[in-house]
Amino acid sequence: MVDMVKVLASKKETVYGTDAAPTLLANAILTRNFSATPLEVDALQRNLDSGSFGATAQAATNARQAIRFETEMAGSGTAGTAPPWMELLEGCGMAAPALVALTSATQKFAAASAPQSSLTNYHWIGNQRRKGIGSRGTFGLNWTANAYPFLTFAFTGMLPTVTPFDVNVPAAGDVARWKDPVECNTDNTLIELDGYACITRSLEINANLDAKLRSLIGARYVNRGDHAVSGKLSIEAPSVATKNYLQTLQSNVIVDLSGTHGTVAGNIVEIGCAHTQIVSIAEREEDKKLMWDLELLLTVGPGQEDLIIVAK
């Protein structure tokens, strides 16, 4: 029997599809809600005519691996040093963080013409080790009141030719680089849309990145594809005399979205898009308060500025 003990190590590749050999000592990922499909395949059919009814055998092709997990969203502990989840974001289409010593680490999507980063992911279920190379994926983030902020990741990777699966008892993982987050609440968190400080239930942002396997004659890889960042902001509806988001929706006005979480240097995270559009507003009731669920589109600006994440 295999125990359901889940461990992940992930490392950025220097050469695409070449095993970066992550270790649990240096590259452990502190996950939650981890799940995996260790082997996905497509069916290669022959569709031969025969003299009888019944199924004919098929072959497996386009072998790949899929993993999904969440990580808590906290700083690195030192302003100017990138938190470990920023390396995972590089595997999801974002550029390497720009560092300002003792001040900030800033990350945004890489340009369409830029080389695409990739990860090698080793994950263990009990003593079964599964390897994925050339991994790329998509991500989302969630800031909900009275909960810890977190990121969601979904990666697709190829299988190495040699020992993609083996028996390997995982070593103790070093997760010291993963710092404790702080709760999303009034003391720690500020979310503004068009300059108005929203009374917020939750903010969700999804990259919607199209990462999938391309298998051709002469090349086989996981392609990053395009992205279209969307969001959902759930707030107490303000008086239209204070902030008229209905008019903003009707007039197709582009506004600024910004969020700051954390108060102590080394554990402050900022997110923002200066080119945000409200695309719909849905009403609901919560504790006899009027709530609005604003669907957002984070549109691209100069220099891939549809979503900017800063750790301070």
N, C-alpha and C positions, 0 to 999 in steps of 0.2 A: 504494500500500500504506500501511497505517496501523501505525505502531510501537506496541508494547504498553508505552508509558510511561504510568503512572497517577498522576494528581494530583487532589486534592480540596480544595475550599474550602467552608466551611460557616458560616452566620451566622444568628443568631436573628432571626425576623421580628417587626416591630413590629405589623403588621396581617396577620392570617392570609391566606395565599395571595398576598400582595403581595411581589414580588421584593425581597429585602433586598440584592441585588447584592454578594455576598461577593467579596473579592479575595484573591489569593494572597499579597499583601504583608501583609494584616492578619488573614486568616482561614484560612490554610493548615492542613490537618489532616495530621499525620504518621501515615500509615496503613501497615498491612502486610496482605497477603492480600486486597487490594481486588478486588471483582468487581461487575459491574453487569449489569442487564437494562435497557437504555436505554428500551425501550418494551415494556410489557405491555398487552394488549388482551383484551377479551371479544368473543365472536362474537355478532353480532345476526343472527338467522336469520329468513327470510321463510316458508320451508316452503310454497312455492306448489305447487299441482298443475300438472302439465304433461303433454304427450302423449308423453313419452319418459322413459327411464331416465337416471340420471346426476345429478351434483352441480349445485346451483345456487349462484350467488355469494352470499356473506355479507358483512356490513359489520363494521367494527371499531368498538367502543365502549368507554367507560370507560378511556381511555388513561391510563397511569400509568407510573411509573419505580421500580425497586427497586435499591438498592445495599446491599452488605454489606462490612464491613471490620473490622479490629482496630486498637486503639491501645494503646501501652504505658501502664501505670498508674503514674505518678510524680507527685510534687508540683509546685507551680508554681515552686519555687525560693525563695519568700518565704512564710513562715507568715502566714496571714490573707488571702492572695490565692488565688482559686480557680484550680485548674489548668484548662487549656482543655477537657479532656474533660467537665467539669461542664456546659458549655453544650450539649454533645451529649446529656447525660443529661436536660436540660430538654426536649429533643425526644422523650424516651422516658418522659414522665409524671412526672418529678421536678420539684420546685419549684426556683426559683432558690436558689443557696447562701446561707445566712446567714453573714455575715462578721463576725469579731471581729478587729479590727486587730492585726496582728503575732502572732496566736494561731492562728486556725482558720477554715476554711470548711466548713460543715456542710450536707449535702444529704439530703433525704428525699422520698418521693413527695408530690406535690401532692394536696390534698383533692379528692374527686370533684366537688365544686361549683366548684372553682377554674377560671379560664380555662386552656385548654390551650395550651401553648407549641408553636411550630413552627419549622422551619428551612427556609432556602433552601440547597440544595446544588448547586454547580457541580462537575462532574467532567470531566476530560479523559482521553481515551485517545489518545495521540499528539497530533495537532492537532485532533481532534474534541472539541468542547465540548458537553456535555449538561447541561441545566438541569432541576432539580426544585424545585417550590415547594410550600408547605404540607406539608412532609415531617414525618412522625412515625414512630416505630418502637419497637423493643424492644432490650434489651441483656442482656449477661451479663458475668461476670468470672471470671477463672481465676488462682489462685495455686497453682503447682506447684513442688515442690522442684527446685532447680538450674535454674530457668528465670526469665525476667522475668515479672512479673505483667502481665496485659493485660485489656482490655475488648473485647467483641465488640458490634458494632452492626448492625442491619438496619433500613433505612428504606424507607418507601413515600412517594412524592411525586407530585404532579400535574405536568402539563406546562404551561408558560406558553403563552399564545396565540401570541405572537410569537417566532419563532426559538428553538424548544426545542432545536434542534440546529444547529450551525454549525461552520465551520472557524475556529479561533482558536488560534494558537500560544501555549501557556501561558507566562506570565512566570515568572521565578524565584520560588519560594515561600520565604517567611520562616518558618522553623520554630523560631526561637530560643525561643519560649515553651514548646516541648515539651522538658522536661528529661529527662535520662537516668535510667532506673530503676535500682534495685539488685536483685540476685538474691534470689529467695526461698530462704532457707536458715536454719540455726540462729542465725547471728549477726544476721540482719536481720528475722526473722519470728517472730511468736508467734500461735498459734491456740488458743483455749480454747473448750471446750464444757462447760457446766455447771461452770465453775470449774476444769476439768482441762486442763492444757497437753498437747495431743495431739501425739504423734509422727506428723507428717502427711506423706503423699505429695502430696495435692492437695486443694484446696477449689475447687469450682465453684458459682457462684450464677447463676440465670437468672430474669429478671423475668417472663418468659412474658406479656408485655403484648400484648393483642389490638388491634393497630393495622391498620386496613383502610379501603379507600376506600368511602365512602357516596355514592351518586349518586342524588339524588331530584329531583323537580320543585321548583325553587326553592332547592336547596342541593346543593353538591358539595364534599366535603372528606374528608380522612383523619381518621378518628375514633380517639382514643386508646384507648377501651374500658377493660376491667378488666385487672387483673394478679393473679397468684398466684405469689409468689416461692418458688422451690424451690432446693434445694442438694444437693450430693453431697460428703461429706467422707470421704476415704480415709485411714485411719490404721492404725498398728500397734495391734492389739487389746490394750487394757490388761487386767491381771488384774481379775476381777470384785471382788476384795477391795479394789482401789484405786479403781476407778470402774466401776460396774455399769450400763452403758448398756442391757443387756438388760432390766433392771428398769425403767429409764426408759421404754423402748419399751412394755413390757407395761402400765405404769401410766398411760400417756398424760400424763406429766409435761411441763410446759412449762419449758424451760430457756433459759439465756442463751448465745448464740453471739457471740464477739468475735474480731477479728483485728487485729493491728498489724503494719505492714510499714514498715521504714525506721527509721533511728536519728538522722538529722540534721534539725534544724528546717528546714522548707521542702521536705522530701522524705519526710515521714511520712504514711502513709495508714492510716486505721482503718476497719474495717467491723464492723457488728454488728446483732444482732436479739435483743432481750430476751424475745421470745415465740416461741422456736424449738421445734418438735416433731420428734422422731425418728419417722419413719413406717415404716422398714424397715432391717434390717441384713443384709447379705450377706457371707459369708465367702469368702476366697480365700487362696492361698499366694503369698508373694513372698520369694525367697531364704531359704526355710525359716522364714519368719516368718508368723504368723497375721495377716492383714489384714482389717479390717472396712471395708466401703463403707456408710456411713450415708446414707440418703436423708432429707433434711430438708425441712420445710415452715416457711417463715418467715411466721408469722401476724401479722395486724395488731393493733397495740395503740393506745392513745389517741394521737391526733395523727399518724396515718399512720406509725407507727414500726415497720413491718415490715422495713425495711432502712434503716439510717443509714450514710452515708459521710462521713468527716471527713478533710480534708487539713490538716496542721499544718506 
